[in-house]
Amino acid sequence: MEAWKEKIGEAALQKGIIKDPHWLERLDDSMPVWAVLEMMLELLERQEPTYSSYD
């Protein structure tokens, strides 16, 4: 596997984008649409939380 793919996988694991380290061995595999959507929804939640602060 190419080094640039391994760097992306490691960064994704460190940032919690992927939670299972076994994905690092499968970076060339296809992902189901639901998995991509779940990651995007989690990203949006981090950027725009659905709760508001009382500060």
N, CA, C and O atoms as CSV, one atom per row, in Angstrom:
chain,resi,resn,atom,element,x,y,z
A,1,MET,N,N,0.852,-1.181,0.000
A,1,MET,CA,C,0.000,0.000,0.000
A,1,MET,C,C,0.894,1.239,0.000
A,1,MET,O,O,1.969,1.250,0.599
A,2,GLU,N,N,0.426,2.276,-0.682
A,2,GLU,CA,C,1.196,3.500,-0.785
A,2,GLU,C,C,1.308,4.208,0.565
A,2,GLU,O,O,0.391,4.155,1.384
A,3,ALA,N,N,2.427,4.861,0.781
A,3,ALA,CA,C,2.692,5.540,2.052
A,3,ALA,C,C,1.687,6.662,2.317
A,3,ALA,O,O,1.305,6.893,3.464
A,4,TRP,N,N,1.258,7.360,1.264
A,4,TRP,CA,C,0.327,8.469,1.470
A,4,TRP,C,C,-1.017,7.971,1.975
A,4,TRP,O,O,-1.680,8.658,2.752
A,5,LYS,N,N,-1.424,6.795,1.546
A,5,LYS,CA,C,-2.666,6.220,2.042
A,5,LYS,C,C,-2.531,5.835,3.510
A,5,LYS,O,O,-3.453,6.033,4.301
A,6,GLU,N,N,-1.370,5.282,3.865
A,6,GLU,CA,C,-1.143,4.911,5.258
A,6,GLU,C,C,-1.160,6.137,6.164
A,6,GLU,O,O,-1.676,6.068,7.279
A,7,LYS,N,N,-0.603,7.262,5.702
A,7,LYS,CA,C,-0.618,8.500,6.494
A,7,LYS,C,C,-2.043,8.989,6.717
A,7,LYS,O,O,-2.395,9.419,7.816
A,8,ILE,N,N,-2.855,8.920,5.677
A,8,ILE,CA,C,-4.249,9.345,5.801
A,8,ILE,C,C,-4.981,8.445,6.796
A,8,ILE,O,O,-5.727,8.933,7.646
A,9,GLY,N,N,-4.771,7.143,6.693
A,9,GLY,CA,C,-5.411,6.203,7.609
A,9,GLY,C,C,-4.995,6.430,9.046
A,9,GLY,O,O,-5.837,6.413,9.944
A,10,GLU,N,N,-3.711,6.641,9.276
A,10,GLU,CA,C,-3.217,6.900,10.637
A,10,GLU,C,C,-3.813,8.190,11.208
A,10,GLU,O,O,-4.218,8.234,12.370
A,11,ALA,N,N,-3.862,9.240,10.380
A,11,ALA,CA,C,-4.431,10.508,10.837
A,11,ALA,C,C,-5.914,10.345,11.167
A,11,ALA,O,O,-6.394,10.886,12.163
A,12,ALA,N,N,-6.634,9.604,10.334
A,12,ALA,CA,C,-8.056,9.378,10.581
A,12,ALA,C,C,-8.272,8.601,11.878
A,12,ALA,O,O,-9.213,8.876,12.622
A,13,LEU,N,N,-7.415,7.651,12.141
A,13,LEU,CA,C,-7.516,6.875,13.380
A,13,LEU,C,C,-7.215,7.757,14.589
A,13,LEU,O,O,-7.929,7.697,15.590
A,14,GLN,N,N,-6.181,8.564,14.508
A,14,GLN,CA,C,-5.809,9.442,15.626
A,14,GLN,C,C,-6.887,10.469,15.930
A,14,GLN,O,O,-7.102,10.821,17.090
A,15,LYS,N,N,-7.565,10.949,14.898
A,15,LYS,CA,C,-8.591,11.969,15.102
A,15,LYS,C,C,-9.970,11.371,15.397
A,15,LYS,O,O,-10.934,12.109,15.602
A,16,GLY,N,N,-10.065,10.049,15.418
A,16,GLY,CA,C,-11.320,9.404,15.757
A,16,GLY,C,C,-12.300,9.307,14.606
A,16,GLY,O,O,-13.473,8.997,14.815
A,17,ILE,N,N,-11.834,9.569,13.387
A,17,ILE,CA,C,-12.716,9.456,12.226
A,17,ILE,C,C,-13.029,7.995,11.970
A,17,ILE,O,O,-14.171,7.633,11.686
A,18,ILE,N,N,-12.005,7.158,12.073
A,18,ILE,CA,C,-12.234,5.712,12.078
A,18,ILE,C,C,-11.884,5.223,13.476
A,18,ILE,O,O,-10.963,5.736,14.111
A,19,LYS,N,N,-12.609,4.248,13.939
A,19,LYS,CA,C,-12.424,3.787,15.320
A,19,LYS,C,C,-11.770,2.417,15.409
A,19,LYS,O,O,-11.273,2.031,16.467
A,20,ASP,N,N,-11.769,1.688,14.312
A,20,ASP,CA,C,-11.228,0.337,14.295
A,20,ASP,C,C,-9.891,0.323,13.560
A,20,ASP,O,O,-9.856,0.597,12.361
A,21,PRO,N,N,-8.786,0.011,14.250
A,21,PRO,CA,C,-7.477,0.021,13.591
A,21,PRO,C,C,-7.347,-1.003,12.466
A,21,PRO,O,O,-6.419,-0.908,11.662
A,22,HIS,N,N,-8.244,-1.970,12.390
A,22,HIS,CA,C,-8.193,-2.944,11.299
A,22,HIS,C,C,-8.482,-2.305,9.941
A,22,HIS,O,O,-8.134,-2.872,8.905
A,23,TRP,N,N,-9.118,-1.122,9.938
A,23,TRP,CA,C,-9.354,-0.424,8.676
A,23,TRP,C,C,-8.047,-0.031,8.006
A,23,TRP,O,O,-8.000,0.146,6.788
A,24,LEU,N,N,-6.990,0.107,8.789
A,24,LEU,CA,C,-5.698,0.502,8.209
A,24,LEU,C,C,-5.181,-0.545,7.232
A,24,LEU,O,O,-4.393,-0.224,6.342
A,25,GLU,N,N,-5.609,-1.774,7.385
A,25,GLU,CA,C,-5.213,-2.841,6.471
A,25,GLU,C,C,-6.133,-2.914,5.250
A,25,GLU,O,O,-5.857,-3.646,4.300
A,26,ARG,N,N,-7.221,-2.151,5.283
A,26,ARG,CA,C,-8.233,-2.262,4.230
A,26,ARG,C,C,-8.519,-0.913,3.574
A,26,ARG,O,O,-9.647,-0.670,3.145
A,27,LEU,N,N,-7.532,-0.040,3.490
A,27,LEU,CA,C,-7.753,1.301,2.972
A,27,LEU,C,C,-8.141,1.318,1.498
A,27,LEU,O,O,-8.712,2.305,1.034
A,28,ASP,N,N,-7.852,0.266,0.755
A,28,ASP,CA,C,-8.240,0.200,-0.647
A,28,ASP,C,C,-9.617,-0.406,-0.851
A,28,ASP,O,O,-10.115,-0.436,-1.977
A,29,ASP,N,N,-10.249,-0.892,0.226
A,29,ASP,CA,C,-11.590,-1.472,0.112
A,29,ASP,C,C,-12.632,-0.372,-0.097
A,29,ASP,O,O,-12.432,0.777,0.297
A,30,SER,N,N,-13.727,-0.744,-0.715
A,30,SER,CA,C,-14.854,0.180,-0.867
A,30,SER,C,C,-15.589,0.292,0.458
A,30,SER,O,O,-15.579,-0.633,1.270
A,31,MET,N,N,-16.227,1.440,0.665
A,31,MET,CA,C,-17.026,1.641,1.869
A,31,MET,C,C,-18.492,1.744,1.468
A,31,MET,O,O,-18.815,2.326,0.432
A,32,PRO,N,N,-19.379,1.181,2.284
A,32,PRO,CA,C,-20.799,1.345,1.997
A,32,PRO,C,C,-21.201,2.816,2.179
A,32,PRO,O,O,-20.598,3.548,2.963
A,33,VAL,N,N,-22.198,3.210,1.460
A,33,VAL,CA,C,-22.657,4.596,1.525
A,33,VAL,C,C,-23.033,4.984,2.948
A,33,VAL,O,O,-22.740,6.100,3.377
A,34,TRP,N,N,-23.677,4.082,3.690
A,34,TRP,CA,C,-24.102,4.422,5.046
A,34,TRP,C,C,-22.905,4.773,5.933
A,34,TRP,O,O,-23.018,5.634,6.806
A,35,ALA,N,N,-21.762,4.118,5.723
A,35,ALA,CA,C,-20.580,4.395,6.538
A,35,ALA,C,C,-20.021,5.781,6.230
A,35,ALA,O,O,-19.607,6.506,7.134
A,36,VAL,N,N,-20.013,6.142,4.958
A,36,VAL,CA,C,-19.545,7.474,4.567
A,36,VAL,C,C,-20.491,8.535,5.139
A,36,VAL,O,O,-20.042,9.555,5.662
A,37,LEU,N,N,-21.787,8.291,5.036
A,37,LEU,CA,C,-22.763,9.246,5.561
A,37,LEU,C,C,-22.636,9.400,7.070
A,37,LEU,O,O,-22.752,10.509,7.592
A,38,GLU,N,N,-22.400,8.303,7.772
A,38,GLU,CA,C,-22.240,8.374,9.225
A,38,GLU,C,C,-21.043,9.243,9.596
A,38,GLU,O,O,-21.128,10.053,10.520
A,39,MET,N,N,-19.925,9.081,8.881
A,39,MET,CA,C,-18.750,9.907,9.151
A,39,MET,C,C,-19.035,11.379,8.869
A,39,MET,O,O,-18.616,12.253,9.628
A,40,MET,N,N,-19.743,11.651,7.784
A,40,MET,CA,C,-20.059,13.035,7.449
A,40,MET,C,C,-20.987,13.655,8.496
A,40,MET,O,O,-20.811,14.817,8.863
A,41,LEU,N,N,-21.965,12.899,8.977
A,41,LEU,CA,C,-22.861,13.411,10.011
A,41,LEU,C,C,-22.105,13.693,11.306
A,41,LEU,O,O,-22.371,14.691,11.975
A,42,GLU,N,N,-21.168,12.824,11.659
A,42,GLU,CA,C,-20.358,13.071,12.856
A,42,GLU,C,C,-19.503,14.322,12.686
A,42,GLU,O,O,-19.339,15.097,13.627
A,43,LEU,N,N,-18.964,14.516,11.498
A,43,LEU,CA,C,-18.175,15.712,11.221
A,43,LEU,C,C,-19.028,16.967,11.345
A,43,LEU,O,O,-18.610,17.948,11.958
A,44,LEU,N,N,-20.221,16.937,10.764
A,44,LEU,CA,C,-21.117,18.085,10.876
A,44,LEU,C,C,-21.501,18.359,12.320
A,44,LEU,O,O,-21.596,19.517,12.727
A,45,GLU,N,N,-21.717,17.329,13.083
A,45,GLU,CA,C,-22.064,17.485,14.493
A,45,GLU,C,C,-20.934,18.192,15.250
A,45,GLU,O,O,-21.187,19.023,16.122
A,46,ARG,N,N,-19.706,17.861,14.911
A,46,ARG,CA,C,-18.562,18.512,15.559
A,46,ARG,C,C,-18.457,19.985,15.165
A,46,ARG,O,O,-18.071,20.828,15.974
A,47,GLN,N,N,-18.808,20.283,13.906
A,47,GLN,CA,C,-18.720,21.651,13.413
A,47,GLN,C,C,-19.914,22.502,13.842
A,47,GLN,O,O,-19.756,23.684,14.149
A,48,GLU,N,N,-21.099,21.909,13.865
A,48,GLU,CA,C,-22.333,22.617,14.178
A,48,GLU,C,C,-23.145,21.794,15.172
A,48,GLU,O,O,-24.089,21.110,14.778
A,49,PRO,N,N,-22.791,21.850,16.458
A,49,PRO,CA,C,-23.527,21.035,17.447
A,49,PRO,C,C,-25.019,21.398,17.461
A,49,PRO,O,O,-25.391,22.552,17.249
A,50,THR,N,N,-25.856,20.396,17.715
A,50,THR,CA,C,-27.293,20.624,17.737
A,50,THR,C,C,-27.756,21.225,19.068
A,50,THR,O,O,-28.921,21.600,19.202
A,51,TYR,N,N,-26.880,21.317,20.027
A,51,TYR,CA,C,-27.229,21.922,21.307
A,51,TYR,C,C,-26.636,23.330,21.348
A,51,TYR,O,O,-25.710,23.646,20.602
A,52,SER,N,N,-27.173,24.156,22.216
A,52,SER,CA,C,-26.643,25.510,22.354
A,52,SER,C,C,-26.103,25.704,23.759
A,52,SER,O,O,-26.594,25.108,24.717
A,53,SER,N,N,-25.109,26.526,23.862
A,53,SER,CA,C,-24.480,26.816,25.149
A,53,SER,C,C,-25.249,27.901,25.871
A,53,SER,O,O,-25.827,28.785,25.237
A,54,TYR,N,N,-25.260,27.843,27.173
A,54,TYR,CA,C,-25.933,28.868,27.973
A,54,TYR,C,C,-25.001,30.019,28.327
A,54,TYR,O,O,-25.382,30.930,29.062
A,55,ASP,N,N,-23.793,29.976,27.807
A,55,ASP,CA,C,-22.823,31.050,28.116
A,55,ASP,C,C,-23.171,32.347,27.451
A,55,ASP,O,O,-22.456,33.336,27.613
